[in-house]
Amino acid sequence: MTAKNILHMLTPHRHVSPFDVNMAADAGFDVIVPYENVTLDEVGDLVQDAMFSRPPHDGASTAIFFGGDDAVLALDMIDAAKKARVSPFGTHAFADPQGSFTTAAAMVACTEKVLKEKKNQDLKGTRIAVFGATGVVGYCAAVIAALEGAKVTLVGHSGLERVKARADEMKQRFGVDVAAVNGASDAEKADVLAETEVVFAAAKAGVRVLTTALLAGAPKLLAAADVNAVPPSGIEGIDVFDLGKEIAGTETHGIGALGIGALAIGNVKYQTESGLFKRMIASDEVLVLDFRDAFTLARTLVPDL
Ligand SMILES: NC(=O)c1ccc[n+]([C@@H]2O[C@H](COP(=O)([O-])OP(=O)(O)OC[C@H]3O[C@@H](n4cnc5c(N)ncnc54)[C@H](OP(=O)(O)O)[C@@H]3O)[C@@H](O)[C@H]2O)c1
């Protein structure tokens, strides 16, 4: 008899995300079980409990998903799950806290394609400013871009301290050097934009972080991506469906900056998360999937421009 595909969904919060439950069900899991208020030190026992109930060859029919809203905690939970494996037993492990790994992967992948095809520029060496960088999506987009060799600046809106702490954490965990600045006022944002080639806007839903007037004063701007789908948009002048469309008002410096909107990103995000769930169901080997795997897959899913 074929083993059922079982997904154990762990979150440190009171609820697992209904979005992720739906995605997992639509991807084809037979059984989905939520576990709430899970702490890091409980992960090992839960993984072993799931693992030892099935013969080793059915390990690849058992998957553990890590939610929440903290990228570092989710990665720590993945590490704890890996540590709990006892060969030849194992389970899949996949983290996507608040959808952030797949959303950030999609944002960076869409931007990379627009930059390459319309501005003939690689991510490597590109100056990227991340607004909303203390949030989980911004954090993750910053790490993905920095690992690709971009020169990333984390922009805070409540002082330097918190973004600087994030930058230090990225250095320690991923070995990447990213800058940190405060960018709360329009004057501070204009200073950041003076040297910026790409903007990632990942601030709280419904918060406008950049106006067209600010973008028009960004002489080196090539592209801007906005993940906020809740009006008003995070960046004025970018429609949610834009994928490489010129942002009106930025033509002052030749061909204008190109916009990437939240639903263009969301389309790739959706396929990426679904694709990673399906990959676990299809695989005969146990997999460990995080934002790096999400980015690799998202790159293949960005539609033609
Ligand atoms: N398109 C998609 O597929 C998709 C998928 C998932 C999420 N999203 C969107 O991605 C965005 C980020 O999500 P998240 O979970 O990382 O959000 P989050 O936890 O709410 O954090 C967002 C960031 O916004 C900052 N922020 C709050 N108020 C601000 C303001 N007035 N000005 C500038 N920055 C401000 C926060 O800074 P503090 O830490 O200082 O408060 C934090 O850095 C949201 O807009 C969300 O809706 C999109």
The ligand as a MOL file (V3000), in Angstrom:
LIG
                    3D

  0  0  0     0  0            999 V3000
M  V30 BEGIN CTAB
M  V30 COUNTS 48 52 0 0 0
M  V30 BEGIN ATOM
M  V30 1 N 2.8490 40.0300 -2.6970 0
M  V30 2 C 2.9010 38.9200 -1.9560 0
M  V30 3 O 2.8240 37.7990 -2.4790 0
M  V30 4 C 3.0710 39.0090 -0.4560 0
M  V30 5 C 3.1610 37.8510 0.3320 0
M  V30 6 C 3.3980 38.0020 1.7140 0
M  V30 7 C 3.5210 39.2880 2.2520 0
M  V30 8 N 3.3880 40.3730 1.4390 0 CHG=1
M  V30 9 C 3.5480 41.7450 1.9380 0
M  V30 10 O 4.9200 41.9340 2.2770 0
M  V30 11 C 4.9950 43.0450 3.1880 0
M  V30 12 C 5.9200 42.7000 4.3240 0
M  V30 13 O 5.3980 41.6120 5.0560 0
M  V30 14 P 5.9850 41.2730 6.4940 0
M  V30 15 O 5.2620 40.0960 6.9890 0
M  V30 16 O 7.4720 41.2390 6.4240 0 CHG=-1
M  V30 17 O 5.4700 42.6000 7.2300 0
M  V30 18 P 5.6330 43.1840 8.6780 0
M  V30 19 O 6.0750 42.1570 9.6360 0
M  V30 20 O 4.3770 43.9120 8.9110 0
M  V30 21 O 6.8910 44.1810 8.5550 0
M  V30 22 C 6.9900 45.0810 7.5870 0
M  V30 23 C 8.0550 46.1310 7.8280 0
M  V30 24 O 7.3720 47.3790 7.6850 0
M  V30 25 C 7.9280 48.2650 8.5790 0
M  V30 26 N 7.0270 49.3720 8.8010 0
M  V30 27 C 5.9420 49.4260 9.6130 0
M  V30 28 N 5.3630 50.6480 9.5260 0
M  V30 29 C 6.1220 51.3680 8.6470 0
M  V30 30 C 6.0480 52.6840 8.1520 0
M  V30 31 N 5.0800 53.5200 8.5220 0
M  V30 32 N 6.9840 53.0830 7.2620 0
M  V30 33 C 7.9660 52.2430 6.8640 0
M  V30 34 N 8.0920 50.9870 7.2960 0
M  V30 35 C 7.1700 50.5440 8.1710 0
M  V30 36 C 8.2160 47.4360 9.7940 0
M  V30 37 O 9.1330 48.1060 10.6120 0
M  V30 38 P 9.0950 47.9330 12.2000 0
M  V30 39 O 9.7000 46.6080 12.4770 0
M  V30 40 O 9.9260 49.0620 12.6980 0
M  V30 41 O 7.6460 48.0450 12.6190 0
M  V30 42 C 8.8000 46.1910 9.1540 0
M  V30 43 O 10.1700 46.4110 8.8550 0
M  V30 44 C 3.5550 43.3720 3.6090 0
M  V30 45 O 3.1320 44.4870 2.8650 0
M  V30 46 C 2.7910 42.1250 3.1890 0
M  V30 47 O 1.4420 42.4080 2.9170 0
M  V30 48 C 3.1990 40.2460 0.1070 0
M  V30 END ATOM
M  V30 BEGIN BOND
M  V30 1 1 1 2
M  V30 2 2 2 3
M  V30 3 1 2 4
M  V30 4 1 4 5
M  V30 5 2 4 48
M  V30 6 2 5 6
M  V30 7 1 6 7
M  V30 8 2 7 8
M  V30 9 1 8 9
M  V30 10 1 8 48
M  V30 11 1 9 10
M  V30 12 1 9 46
M  V30 13 1 10 11
M  V30 14 1 11 12
M  V30 15 1 11 44
M  V30 16 1 12 13
M  V30 17 1 13 14
M  V30 18 2 14 15
M  V30 19 1 14 16
M  V30 20 1 14 17
M  V30 21 1 17 18
M  V30 22 2 18 19
M  V30 23 1 18 20
M  V30 24 1 18 21
M  V30 25 1 21 22
M  V30 26 1 22 23
M  V30 27 1 23 24
M  V30 28 1 23 42
M  V30 29 1 24 25
M  V30 30 1 25 26
M  V30 31 1 25 36
M  V30 32 1 26 27
M  V30 33 1 26 35
M  V30 34 2 27 28
M  V30 35 1 28 29
M  V30 36 1 29 30
M  V30 37 2 29 35
M  V30 38 1 30 31
M  V30 39 2 30 32
M  V30 40 1 32 33
M  V30 41 2 33 34
M  V30 42 1 34 35
M  V30 43 1 36 37
M  V30 44 1 36 42
M  V30 45 1 37 38
M  V30 46 2 38 39
M  V30 47 1 38 40
M  V30 48 1 38 41
M  V30 49 1 42 43
M  V30 50 1 44 45
M  V30 51 1 44 46
M  V30 52 1 46 47
M  V30 END BOND
M  V30 END CTAB
M  END
